[in-house]
């Protein structure tokens, strides 16, 4: 809370002169008292420009009673660490130099901060001498809060765009590395961009605050399920644990790669195969972990690939980097099994 300075004799004299000040300026003071804009007058003849009038809007803005304000220095509301340049602009305004409004950080009586733009104008007597200063305050607190929110959103958007572009760059690079067939390259790029888009759509519906893991799995696998008559060949067990946007994007691509591999070589390359997808949290000395398992069964016999394709690299390298966890991709004869182990989201229960 700003410190209330004990009033000097000069300030007491200034306070005592409020009634005569009100009579001298008459209708103008009445208008200032009733306007919704915070306003005050200071005595130009006393050091520190003590306040000799403050309207109700100013008192509402600052939380002070009128008797706590009258006689105080104009700068008594200043918050610690106020920008020296702004203070200089205020001093210049009191000195009669024409300067634009300054945005200043103030403290209310309860200690809370607020931002205000101030405009200071001289009040002259019949001889042209400055006898008072008139100051008006425009509360910018909501505007500053919106600015900070907008900056945060823009920074977050920039971060997302950079991550997305990095993912797209990797998709294109790997697709070009694996083949020279234009049709195959196009299909590889388009399918993975669609997978990325589905994760983005899910996160957008959730205002990019995260996504439920069950919702994410269903969204990622929808093109491989209902659209292709395989919905009953997915068995998914696990609570709808919320994961961060970063985790959601990484897992969305990974599930697409696992399902694509299952269609080409695994459980979905015949009519009998199925995929079991499950996850649970478990405690560990370093903190709770989320263990996710993709297990194929009843597909054709599986053999270890002669070389790792794009999908395998995305799963084994990309997930490790993005999730800060471990990935075990095993090609068992009875079906591929992928186990993903990474730090559990905050608040996830065991089981």
N, C-alpha and C positions, 0 to 999 in steps of 0.2 A: 504494500500500500504506500502511495506517495506520502512523504513526511509532511505534516502540517507545521509550518513554521510559526513560532510565537510572533504575534503581530507587534510591530514597532509602533511608536507614537504616530509616526507619519502615516502608517497604514490605518491606524484607528481614525485619524483625521479623515483619510480618504473614505473610509466606511461611513463616517458620520455625514459626509457630504452627499450621500446617495440620493436623499430626498430632494435636495436642491438641484442636483444633476437631472433628476427625473422631471422636475418642474421646468428647468431650462430647455430641455429638448422636447418636452411635451409629447405630441402625437407620435413622434418617431420612437420614443421609448415604449409607448403603449403598443405600437406595432411590433417592436422587437420582443416584447414580453409575450405576445400571443403567437408569434410565428413558430412553426415546427422546426426551423433551422436553429441549431445551437449558436447563440451569440453572446458576446460580452463586451464591456468597455473597460479600458484601463486608464489610469491617471498618468498622463505624459510628463507631469511635473515632478514625479517621485521616482527615485531609482528602483529599478526592477519592474516598472510598469504594473503597480498593484491593481487588482481588479476592483472596480467600483460599481459594476453592474453585471449581473449574469441572469439570463432568462431561464424560464422553466425547462426549455428544451436542453440547455447546457447542463442543468442539474440532473435531468433524466439520463443524459448521456454519460455523465461522470459518476453518478451515485452520491454526490455530496449534497448536503443541505446548504441553503444560501449563506447562512452565517459562517459556515466552514470555508466558503470561497471568497467572500468579500474581504478585501485587504491583503489577500495572498498575492505573491509574485505571479506574473503571467505564466512563467515556466514551472510552476510548482507541480504540474501534472506530468512533467517529462519522465519517461521511463529511463532507467539506467541503460547506457549504451546507445542513446539516441544519436543518430547520424550527425557528426559535427558539421557537415555541409548544410544540413537542414537547419541546424541551430544558427549557422551563419546567415542563412536566408531570412530567418525570423528577425535577427538583429538588424539586418539591412532594411527590412520592412519598417521596423520601428524607427530607424534612422532617416526614413523618408525616401529611400531608394526604391524605385519601382521594380519589383520582382514578381515572378509568377507564384502561384500557390505552392506550398510545401506539404509533402506527405510526412506526417510525424507519428511516431509510436508513443501513445500515452498510457497511463495507468488509471483505472477507476479507483474509487475508494476501497472496493473489495480486493484490489490487487490485480484484477484481470486486465489484460492488454486490449487496447483498441487502436485502430488506425484512423487518422482524420486528415483531410486536406484543410488548410487554414488560409484565409485571406485577411490581410491586415490593412486597414485604411486609416489615415489621419482624420481627426475631427478638429477643425480650426475655429478660432473665435473671430470676432469682427475685424481684428487687426491682422488676421492671417496667421497667428501663432497656433502651433499645434498644442491643444490642451488635453485631448484624449486620443486614444486609439480605439477603433472599432474592429473587432475580430469576429469572423464567422467560421463555423466548423462544419465540414461535411463528413459524416461518418462513412469511412471506407472499409470498415471491418469485413463486411460480407463480400465486398469487391476483392479485397486482398485474399480472403479465403478461397474465393472462386478462382483467382489467379493461381494460387498455390495448387489447387485441385487440378486446374487445366494443365499446369506445368507437369504435375505428377503423371497425368494421363498421357500427355505428349511423350514424356520420357519413357513411360511404359510401352506406348505404341511403337516408339523407335526401337526399343529393345525387342519387341515381338517381331517387328518387320525384319530386323537384322537376323534374328534367329531363323525366321521363315526363309529369308533369302539364302542363308547358309545351308539350310536343309535342301532347298531347291537346287542350289549349286551342286551339292553332293549327289542328288538324284540324277541330274543331267550328266555329271562327270562319270559316275559309275555306269550309267546306261551306255554312254559312248565308249567306255573302256571294254564293256563286255561283248559288244557286237558292232558290226559295220552295216547291218541290215537296217535300212531306214524304217521299215514297218515295225520291226521289233523294238527299235529305239523309241519310236513314237508311242507304242503301246506301253512300254516300260515307264516312260516319263508320265504319260497321261494317267495311268492307273494309280501311280504313287501320288501325283498331285491331287487326284480325287480323294485319296485316303487322307491326305493332309487337310483338304477342304472339309471333309466330314468332321474331323476333330475341331477345326476352327468353328464350324457351324454350332457344334455342341457347346463349345466354350462361349461363343457369342450369346447363346440363349441363357447362359449362366453368368452373363456380364463379366466374363473372364475372371471370375473369382474361384475357379476350379471346376471339377466335374466329378460326378459319381463314377466309380470304377465299373460298376455293372452297366451304367448307361454308356460308358465309353466302349466297352467290349461289344455291346449290341450294335452301336453305331458303326464301329470299325468292321464288324463281320456281316452287317446287313447285306452288302452286295454278294456275299458268298453263301447266304442263308436263304431268306425268303425269295429273293430274286432268282435263285437257281434251284429251288426245291430241296434245299439241304437243311432247313431250319430244325428239323427233328434230329439231325445228326450232330448238333451241338448240345452238349450238356454243360451248363454253366452253373457253378455253385460259389457263392460268396456274397457278403454284404456289400451294399452300395457305398463303400468307403469313398470319401471325397479325396481327390488328389489334386495337386497344383496344376496350373496350365502347362508348365514345363514337362511334368510327368505325363500329362494327358497326351500332349503332342508326340512325345517319344513312344509311348505305348501304342498310340493309334497307328503309327507307321509300322511298329514291330508286329502288331496283330495282322496287319495287311500282308506283311511279308510271310508270316507263318501260314496264313490261309492260302496265299498264292502258291507257296511250296506244296501245301497239302493237295491243292487242285492239280498241280502238274505231276507230282511224284508220290504223294502220300495218301492219307486217309480218304480224300475226296476224289482220287483218281479212279476209284471203283465205286460200286453201288452199295457196298457193305460198311465201309469205313465210317468212323465217327471221331469226334474230338471232345475230350474232357478238359474243361478250363476251370481252374479253382484257385483260390487264394486265401491266405490267412495271415494273421499277425502273430509274431512270436517274440518273446523277450530275448535280449542279448546284453552282455556287459556294456556295449557301446550305445544301447538304446533299442527300442522296439524296431523290428524289421518286418517288412511285408514280403511274403514269399508267394510268388505267382507261378502257377504250373500249367503248361500247355502239353497235353498228352494225347497222341493219336493211337488209335487201335483199329484192328480189323481191316487195315489197308494192305496193299501189297508189301512183300518183304522189302525192308529198307537197307540200303548199303551206304557206306560213307562216301560222300561226293568226292570225285577225283580232284576237284578244285572248288574253292569257295566263291560263290556268286555274290551279287550285290546284296541279296536278301540276307545271307549269312553274315556278311560284314556289317550291315545295318544293325542286326540283332546283337551280334557279339561285341562289336566295337562301339557302335552308336549308343546303345543302351547303357553300357558300362560308363561311358562319359556323361551322358545326360542324367542318369539316375544316381550316379556315384554308388553303384552297387556291383553285383556280380551276375554273370549270365553263364549258364551251362546248357549248351545245345548238343544233345546226344542223339545220334542216329542209330537207334536200336532196331534189331531185325523185326520186332513186332510193331514198330512205329516210332516216329520222331518224338522226342520229349525235350521241352525247353523249360528250364527253371530260372526264374528271375528273382533275385534277392536284393532288396534295397531298403533304405531307411523308411519306416512307416510314417505316414502323415500324422501330424500332431492330433491327438484325440482319438486315434483309431484304437478300438478295443481288441484284446487278444481273442484268437479263435478264428 
